[in-house]
Amino acid sequence: MSIITLDRINKIYRTDEIETQALENVNISIEKGEFISVMGPSGCGKSTLLNIIGLLDLPTSGKIIVNGCETSEMKETALARFRNANLGFVFQSFHLINTMNVLDNVMVPLLYRPMNDRQRREAAKEVLDRVGLSHRVFHRPSQLSGGQCQRVAIARAIVGRPEIILADEPTGNLDSKMGGEIMEILHRLNSDDGKTIVMVTHNEEHATATSRILRFFDGRQVE
C-alpha cells in the first residue's frame, strides 16, 4: 500500500529575471515500510523533493498524497497539524535549539499535542534511551559531538510516533564511524518499527543498503 504518492509534480522557482525548474514531471509511489534513498548531483532537486514530500514547500503543479490524504487543499494550520502527526524530520545540520537542553529539544514536537508536561518528558526520555543518550538529557547541543547531536535529532523526529521519517543528508556532517552508527539507528527504525524512511544522500554505500534508490538529474527522475 502506497504511503506517499507524487503525481506529475513540477516545481518552478521564478524571479524577475530567471525561471528555474527544480522538479519536472516527477511520479513516485513509496510503499509503507520502505526505506528509500534519493541520489543525484548537487542542485538536481533532491532537497526540493524532500521538502515537497514533507509539505514544507508546495509544488507548482501536481498532486501529493501522504498517508491517504491529498494535501493540496489543506490550509496552513491543517498542514502544520498533519506534518506534526505524520512526519518526522532529520536534517544534515541537526537544527537543534542551542539554548535548550537535549530533553527539551526532543520535547518540542510534543508541545503541539494534547499532553501534559510529565507525559512529554516521559516520551522524550523513552526515545533518548532508544538512541543511547539517556545519560545526556540535561546537556546542551554545544556539549555534544556531531553524532550525538544527530541522535538527538532522530529522537526528536520519532518522539511523536510519525509513520514517515524524512532525512536530508543525515550523515553528511559526520565521519564514517558516526555515520555508520546513525545508519544503524535508521535501519532499526525501519525494520523493527516499520517506519517509512525517505533519505537524501550522496553516500552510495549507505544508499545501496536501503530498499530502493531514486536517482535524479536536473530535476528529473532517471533510471
Secondary structure, 3 states (H helix, E strand, C coil): CEEEEEEEEEEEEECCCCEEEEEEEEEEEEECCCEEEEECCCCCCHHHHHHHHCCCCCCCEEEEEECCEECCCCCHHHHHHHHHHHEEEEECCCCCCCCCCHHHHHHHHHHHCCCCHHHHHHHHHHHHHHCCCHHHCCCCHHHCCHHHHHHHHHHHHHCCCCCEEEEECCCCCCCHHHHHHHHHHHHHHHHHHCCEEEEECCCHHHHHCCCEEEEEECCEEEC
